[in-house]
């Protein structure tokens, strides 16, 4: 499986292990990554709070962890390079000090 870190448009510092994430000096954040696990689905673009954050995510690919503050985020998933074809639109609450895969 290849990592698609080059497609992420959010600045972040990635710890190497989950334990390191939770034991870091800044433990007021959460860590989130996105995985594309919908078989036979097209490549997708992910928008977070209406901002393109991940582009051309392919089936079976996932991002590295992104450090985010706790809170509610709106997630929109579109076919890659096609904002006319919305696949999903939902809100997610990211819990403080959590490690989550969406």
Residue frames relative to the residue before (quaternion, step in Angstrom):
aa qw qx qy qz dx dy dz
X 1.0000 0.0000 0.0000 0.0000 0.00 0.00 0.00
X 0.2773 -0.7750 0.5409 0.1732 3.55 -0.83 0.87
X 0.4035 -0.6854 0.5481 0.2591 3.56 -1.15 0.62
X 0.2423 -0.7977 0.5399 0.1163 3.56 -0.95 0.82
X 0.0965 0.8475 -0.5142 0.0899 3.54 1.04 0.76
X 0.6333 0.5569 -0.3402 0.4160 3.59 1.05 -0.69
X 0.6640 0.5127 -0.3115 0.4463 3.63 1.16 -0.31
X 0.5875 0.5930 -0.3725 0.4055 3.59 1.20 -0.20
X 0.2490 -0.8057 0.5286 0.0970 3.54 -0.79 1.06
X 0.5775 0.5648 -0.3801 0.4506 3.61 1.18 0.42
X 0.3866 -0.7140 0.5200 0.2653 3.62 -0.79 0.89
X 0.1417 0.7914 -0.5802 0.1303 3.57 -0.92 0.87
X 0.2933 -0.7045 0.6144 0.2003 3.51 -1.35 0.31
X 0.2036 -0.8309 0.5120 0.0782 3.58 -0.46 1.18
X 0.3037 -0.7158 0.5954 0.2023 3.60 -0.70 1.01
X 0.5343 -0.6681 0.4158 0.3085 3.58 -1.10 0.53
X 0.7957 0.1605 -0.0940 0.5765 3.61 1.12 -0.46
X 0.6249 -0.5440 0.4026 0.3891 3.55 -1.19 0.53
X 0.6223 0.5417 -0.3459 0.4469 3.62 0.97 -0.77
X 0.6426 0.5227 -0.3177 0.4615 3.57 1.01 -0.81
X 0.6113 0.5606 -0.3491 0.4361 3.58 1.06 -0.72
X 0.7467 0.4196 -0.2285 0.4627 3.55 0.77 -1.01
X 0.7108 0.4267 -0.2580 0.4961 3.60 1.19 -0.41
X 0.4260 0.7138 -0.4651 0.3046 3.58 1.24 0.14
X 0.6647 -0.5061 0.3683 0.4079 3.56 -1.29 0.34
X 0.7286 0.3555 -0.2166 0.5440 3.58 1.03 -0.77
X 0.0888 0.8198 -0.5582 0.0918 3.58 0.07 1.24
X 0.4765 0.6501 -0.4530 0.3810 3.59 1.15 0.59
X 0.6322 0.5145 -0.3224 0.4813 3.57 1.25 0.26
X 0.3122 -0.6841 0.6115 0.2462 3.49 -1.41 -0.09
X 0.3016 -0.7301 0.5824 0.1920 3.55 -1.28 0.34
X 0.0406 -0.8064 0.5880 -0.0482 3.52 -0.82 1.09
X 0.0093 -0.7542 0.6551 0.0437 3.53 -1.16 0.65
X 0.3200 -0.7352 0.5686 0.1838 3.55 -1.25 0.44
X 0.0999 -0.7824 0.6138 0.0346 3.56 -0.97 0.93
X 0.2660 -0.7277 0.6100 0.1661 3.57 -1.09 0.76
X 0.0890 0.8334 -0.5336 0.1136 3.58 -0.22 1.28
X 0.4591 0.6646 -0.4593 0.3695 3.58 1.21 0.43
X 0.3340 -0.7682 0.5150 0.1817 3.56 -0.28 1.28
X 0.8461 0.1423 -0.1611 0.4877 3.53 -1.12 0.83
X 0.4802 0.6314 -0.4608 0.3980 3.58 1.19 0.39
X 0.5501 -0.6152 0.4391 0.3552 3.59 -1.13 0.52
X 0.6405 -0.4388 0.4275 0.4631 3.55 -1.34 0.04
X 0.1929 -0.8154 0.5411 0.0720 3.57 -1.03 0.74
X 0.2759 -0.6781 0.6498 0.2045 3.49 -1.43 0.36
X 0.2067 -0.7761 0.5883 0.0938 3.57 -0.97 0.90
X 0.1300 -0.7676 0.6258 0.0471 3.54 -0.89 1.05
X 0.1202 -0.7591 0.6370 0.0588 3.55 -0.97 0.93
X 0.8243 -0.0893 -0.0120 0.5589 3.54 -0.63 1.23
X 0.6942 -0.5260 0.2368 0.4305 3.55 0.93 1.10
X 0.6015 0.5059 -0.3853 0.4836 3.60 1.17 0.50
X 0.4620 -0.6675 0.5041 0.2946 3.59 -0.82 1.00
X 0.0869 -0.8289 0.5524 -0.0123 3.54 -0.59 1.21
X 0.7826 0.0804 -0.0166 0.6171 3.59 1.03 -0.83
X 0.0742 -0.8176 0.5704 0.0267 3.58 -0.77 0.97
X 0.8614 0.1375 -0.1240 0.4729 3.52 -1.24 0.68
X 0.2071 0.7721 -0.5660 0.2014 3.58 0.88 0.91
X 0.2458 -0.7989 0.5392 0.1033 3.57 -0.65 1.16
X 0.6552 -0.4847 0.4059 0.4135 3.54 -1.30 0.43
X 0.8270 0.1803 -0.2178 0.4860 3.54 -1.01 1.05
X 0.5751 0.5525 -0.3991 0.4524 3.60 1.23 0.16
X 0.0480 -0.7732 0.6304 0.0493 3.53 -1.27 0.39
X 0.4910 -0.6537 0.4932 0.2972 3.53 -1.22 0.50
X 0.5331 -0.5331 0.5095 0.4147 3.50 -1.33 -0.02
X 0.6510 -0.5222 0.3622 0.4151 3.59 -1.22 0.20
X 0.2085 -0.7458 0.6256 0.0951 3.52 -1.11 0.87
X 0.3363 -0.7375 0.5509 0.1988 3.58 -0.84 0.96
X 0.0326 0.8038 -0.5884 0.0815 3.57 -0.73 1.14
X 0.4851 -0.6064 0.5188 0.3574 3.56 -1.20 0.41
X 0.5958 -0.5516 0.4420 0.3814 3.55 -1.20 0.52
X 0.4255 0.6944 -0.5115 0.2741 3.58 -1.08 0.69
X 0.5796 -0.5704 0.4568 0.3607 3.53 -1.36 -0.09
X 0.0789 -0.7910 0.6066 -0.0067 3.54 -0.94 0.99
X 0.3114 -0.7075 0.5968 0.2150 3.55 -1.11 0.70
X 0.1292 -0.7884 0.6007 0.0296 3.56 -0.85 1.06
X 0.0208 -0.7686 0.6394 0.0016 3.56 -0.91 0.96
X 0.1433 -0.7778 0.6097 0.0519 3.54 -0.97 0.94
X 0.0422 -0.7926 0.6078 -0.0238 3.54 -0.80 1.11
X 0.5825 -0.4768 0.4858 0.4443 3.53 -1.31 0.20
X 0.5976 -0.5845 0.4031 0.3724 3.57 -1.04 0.74
X 0.8621 0.0599 -0.0879 0.4954 3.54 -0.98 0.97
X 0.6955 0.4152 -0.2760 0.5174 3.61 1.12 0.57
X 0.0961 -0.8307 0.5472 0.0343 3.60 0.04 1.25
X 0.5273 0.6081 -0.4212 0.4180 3.61 1.24 0.16
X 0.7364 0.3795 -0.2064 0.5207 3.60 1.23 -0.39
X 0.0919 -0.8194 0.5658 -0.0053 3.56 0.11 1.37
X 0.2207 -0.7938 0.5578 0.0995 3.58 -0.78 1.05
X 0.7971 -0.0513 0.0617 0.5986 3.58 1.07 -0.72
X 0.0048 -0.7617 0.6477 -0.0158 3.53 -1.20 0.69
X 0.2525 0.7713 -0.5443 0.2124 3.59 -0.44 1.18
X 0.3704 -0.6755 0.5849 0.2538 3.53 -1.34 0.32
X 0.0692 -0.7822 0.6185 0.0285 3.53 -1.10 0.73
X 0.2766 -0.7353 0.5944 0.1717 3.55 -1.04 0.81
X 0.2203 -0.7695 0.5907 0.1021 3.55 -0.73 1.10
X 0.3199 -0.7832 0.5134 0.1436 3.55 -0.58 1.22
X 0.5848 -0.5897 0.4457 0.3342 3.55 -1.07 0.84
X 0.8578 0.1010 -0.1137 0.4909 3.57 -1.06 0.90
X 0.4954 0.6508 -0.4382 0.3728 3.60 1.12 0.60
X 0.2274 -0.7072 0.6478 0.1688 3.52 -1.36 0.33
X 0.0125 0.8478 -0.5181 0.1127 3.54 -0.35 1.33
X 0.1558 -0.7280 0.6557 0.1256 3.53 -1.22 0.64
X 0.1965 -0.7713 0.5982 0.0932 3.53 -0.84 1.07
